[in-house]
Every structure is written in structure tokens, then in C-alpha cells.
Amino acid sequence: GGVGKTTLATVLYDRISQQFGTCCFIDDVSKIYRLRDGPLDLQKQILGQEHHQICNHYNATNLIRRRLCRQKALVILDNVDHIEQLEKIVVRRAWLGAGSKIIIISRHEHILKQYGVDAVYKVPLLDWANSLQLLCRKAFKLDHILSSYEWLVNDILNYVNGLPLAL
């Protein structure tokens, strides 16, 4: 946690979403899934505002299958922490139109492998130079260390070890 998975997915979504006919970014699958109608609510988010009257999982699944097969779709599912969440949303690769993408963000690589994703990208920690730049911009609103804080900055960078959220 804190390496920047959601931040990267948000930037990616903003940059490429205009290339797709249908786009959906669900920002906390785990939290929504735990609610009373969690799986159905997730499906409604994929379908969009005009389909919020759907009241059962079966109809939502059929509508997703019919709608996505005709369009180039981008679906980003953030904070997936159980394989059941992906299985209940029922978005299958075979249903998607040509050029579609499903991006799943999870702390748990085994979930991605079990679901059969094509590729796993592990977000790396920041190197020393990028950690220093981020800390200076956030702490000092500058791109460099104030000389009186060099010892403190070095201690902080050693402690957080490249984790952006900690910086």
C-alpha cells in the first residue's frame, strides 16, 4: 500500500479514456462489494447512470455482455482484494469489443494470477533522486533541500525507503 497504484491508474485513465467508447473507473471495489447490493452496485457502475433501475444480478450480467461486446471498453477496477469480487462483477474478456482493456488494481498478485490476467505490472518504489524531489516539493515547495534540513531529509528518505505515500 502507498506505492501509487491508484494514482497511476487515475493518470492512465485520464490519458487514454478518450480512445474508448465505454469507460468505467470503479475506485474501491472492495468497499462497494461489502455493501448489501455490492456486486449489483458494481455492475451498475460499469453500465452507467441510465441503468440504475436494474434490480437483479442476472439482468445486469446479460446487459453487460450485450453492451460490452459491441464497444471498445476500458474498465478499471481498483482495490480488488478477493477473487470473488471479480467473479461476481461478471465482466469476461470474451464479451469485450476489439481493443478493449480491463485493468485490475490489487495488492494481491495471486488474485490477478488466479483470475488469469494477461500481464502483471508491479509498481516500483521511488529511487533516491525521485524520493528526494517528491519530498522537497511537498515539504519545502522547492526542487531542492534547504541546507539547514539536509540531515533531516536524509533520515526521512532512509526511513521511508522510496514509498511515495509516506513521503
N, C-alpha and C positions, 0 to 999 in steps of 0.2 A: 504494500500500500504506500501511496505517496510518491511513486516514481513518475507519475504523469500520464497514465493510461487514458483516463477520461479527457484530460486536456488535449492530448494528441488526437484522440478520436473526434473531439469537437472541432479542432482546426481542420482535420481531414474532411469532415462533413461539410464545413463551410466552403472548402475549396473545390470539392467535387460534386456536391449535390445537384448543381445545375445540369450535370451531364445525364441525369436520370429522370424518368417520367414520374416515378413514385419514390418518395424519400420518407424515412422514418428513423428518428433517433429516440430510443427509449432509454432514459438516463439512469434508471435504477430498477432493473428487472427484479432483483431480489426483494426489494421493499414492496413493489407493486404486487408481486406474486404472493406475498404473505397476507394480503388483504382478502376479504371474503370472496370476491369475484376476480381474484388476481389473474388467473390465466385468461379469462374472458376480457378483462380490462386491458391486458397486454395486446390481445388480438384486436381490440377496438382501436388502440393507438396505431397499430400497423395499418388498419383500414382507413383511419381518418375520421374527422368530425361528422361527416354525413352518415356514418354507420353506427352512431352511438345508441341507436334504438335496438340493436341486436341483443337478444337476451339469452342465447344459449351457445355453448361451445361448438356444437355440430354445425349450426348455420354460419358461425364466424369462420370456422375452418373451411367450409365449402366456398364461402365468398373470397377468402384469402387466396385459395387455389385458383379460382376463376379470374380474379383480378390481377394477380401477380404473373400469371402465365402470358398475359398479353402485353406486359410492360417491362421495360428495363427498370429494375428497382434497386434501391440502396436501403438496406435495413441495418441499423447499428443497434446492438443490444449491449448495454453497459451494465457492469456489476452482476454478472451471472455467477451464482455460487453453487448451483446444483444442476445436474443433467436433466432432472425432471422439468425444470423451468423451460429448457429448450424444447423438450419433447411435448409439453403442453401448449406451447405457443403454436406449434404445428406450422412452421414455415419450412418447406422442403426445397432443396436445391432444384429438384426436377420440376418444380412448379414455376420457377422463375423464368422470365423472359431472357433473351440473349443479352449478355453483357451485364447482368445483374450481379450484385455483391451483397453478401451477408457478413458483417463484421461483428464478432463476439468479443467483448472485453471481460476478462476474468482474471482473478489472482491465481486460479487453479488450473494449471496446464492440463492435468489429467481429464478435466471436464471437456476441454477442447478436443483432445485426442479421442476420447470416448465418443464424442458426437461426430467425429470424422471430418474435422476441418481440413482444408487443403494445405494451409500453412499456419505456423505459429510465429508471431513476432514477439520477442522478449524485449521490452523497453529497457535500455541500459541506464545505469546510473550516470550522473554527470561526471565528467572528468574534472580535474583540479581547476583548470582555466575557466570552464563554464560555470562551475560552482562558485568560484570567486566573483565572476561577472554578475551572476544572479544575486548573490549576497550583497555586493556593493550597490547594485541598482535598487534593491529593496530596502536595505538598511540606510544607505547614505544618499540615495538618489543621484549617484555618480557612477562612472565606469571604473573607478579606481579606489584603492584603500586610502583612507585618511591616515597619515603617518602615525598618529597617536593611537590608532586602533589595530596596527599590524599584528601584534601578539594575540589579541582577542580574535581577530578574523582567522588567523591560522589555527587557533584552538577550536573554533567553531567548525571550520572546514574539516579538520581531523575527526571531530566528534560525529558530524552528520554523514560523512563518508559518501557524498555525492547524491544524497536523497533530496530531490527538489522541494518536496512539501516541508521538510524540516528546515530548509533554508528560508 
